[in-house]
Amino acid sequence: MSATWWRGAAIYQVYLRSFADGNGDGVGDLTGLRARLPYLSDLGVDAIWLNPWYPSPMADGGYDVADYRDIEPSFGTLAEAEKFIEEAHALGIRTIIDIVPNHGSDQQEWFVQALAAGPGSAERGRFWFQPGRGEHGELPPNDWQSIFGGPAWTRVADGEWYLHLFAPEQPDFNWTNPEVVQEFHDVLRFWFDRGVDGIRIDSAAVLLKDFGSVEESYTDHDGVHDIYRAWRQVADEYGERILIGEVWLPDQERFALYLRPDEMHTAFNFDFLACAWDAVALRRSIDTTLATHAPVGAPPTWVLSNHDVPRPVTKYGREVTSFDHGDRRDGAPSDLVLGERRARAAALLAMALPGSVYVYQGEELGLPEVDDIPDELRQDPIWDRSGHTVPGRDGCRVPLPWSGDAPPFGFGAGEPWLPQPPVWKRLTAEAQAGDPASMLSLYREALRLRREELGDGTLNWLDTTAEVLAFTRESGVTCVANLGPEPVRLPPHNAVLLASGPLDGGELPSDTAVWLRTT
């Protein structure tokens, strides 16, 4: 792949705990992932992005990192991670890993040292320790609330409080401290030296805090750009290494600042992911995305799902098809037949757009959200932090079904860490591999055609009704997606390359997308 491989890449997200279990303990690991590399090669992806694989108490699924320079023992060893990177490269697959700069684990050595050192120490200066309010400091320094629910401050034995925008087990780093800045530069180099091709930056916009503000003030402060300019300099030392931001911002102009030529290479496009199954809304999202990225010369990214949001088959089958973290609509009724049809069409739409595309593991199998996990088995901290009112994100993290007619469906020899629905037997990779009409076959063919004829570039919209999206790419491939209730006539074409569902003669049925050869 070229030095700009990332501009049009298809990137597969691996949530390691749920991908494949190689040692039979019920948890996915590097042994399982390495054994499944041929599957990912056959799927046709250019890179793998792994969620955090570091040592962690797993208070937040690995996003509470205890050591940024090692591998979680339940996943494997550092030597095995290096072997995985090497084996993936041999198949032409790059490796992207998560780095979590906003917070670490309360069991990380730095934080343990901070607790022991006491107030005013240099060790505490690496985090946000502050005295409390009230006569005896019994009130938190301010009224900020955790993103996971509840107060964003926890008091320690000597009376001081520390900030955690997420779970109490995830203390926030103080990014005004030069030690913190240097530590993460060293962590970047550690992994680049081991062959990692890219870094996905978790919660990228919330590193700096303004405690002088009356309201919560920790998102998108101007100074955060200096942090990522310095990261870019480190990445550029290694040549073809990329930075990818998790940046949730409603202001697209502010979002684009993270993608200037001396900052990140790309950032996740959450507006498209959250958009309803509505042609007008999707057209607006696509146009806004393209217009946002063009001035800074960055390629857009297109994402339908990830480890934090409901799976597309379930989301698109609901009455409300948009997504909002503030109202997740967990457990809302879903027509899974309708949802699968729309998810297939959405996949072709997303893969035809210019830029890079992300596929979350299991998306290519058409897995639905698992809404009926028993309460006693839920592990997402949101469940406990919300007082058992918000089920959380476990439903999209259930281990993958690979083969067989009953759980654990080839995931591993032991009972999976989250239960798999028995009805998934029709959705295993084995069951779908030989079926040309399956979701897996659709993804394989779409990714093959995308690599050959689509990827990065531009598009030209075609005149259609308001319920139809149609555009042509430079290669002469036209994508048409019918989101309306009635069939529509296909435009003139030389050949049908791929369709998300059966066509009706020269008409495109409702909730169906097609790729056509038009030149």
Beta strands, then each sheet from edge to edge (+ up, - down):
strand 1: 10-14
strand 2: 47-50
strand 3: 94-99
strand 4: 129-130
strand 5: 153-155
strand 6: 161-163
strand 7: 198-201
strand 8: 242-245
strand 9: 266-267
strand 10: 301-303
strand 11: 356-360
strand 12: 459-461
strand 13: 468-473
strand 14: 477-482
strand 15: 488-489
strand 16: 495-499
strand 17: 507-508
strand 18: 512-517
sheet 1: 9+ 8+ 7+ 3+ 2+ 1+ 11+ 10+
sheet 2: 4+ 6- 5+
sheet 3: 12+ 13- 14+ 18- 16+
sheet 4: 15+ 17-
end
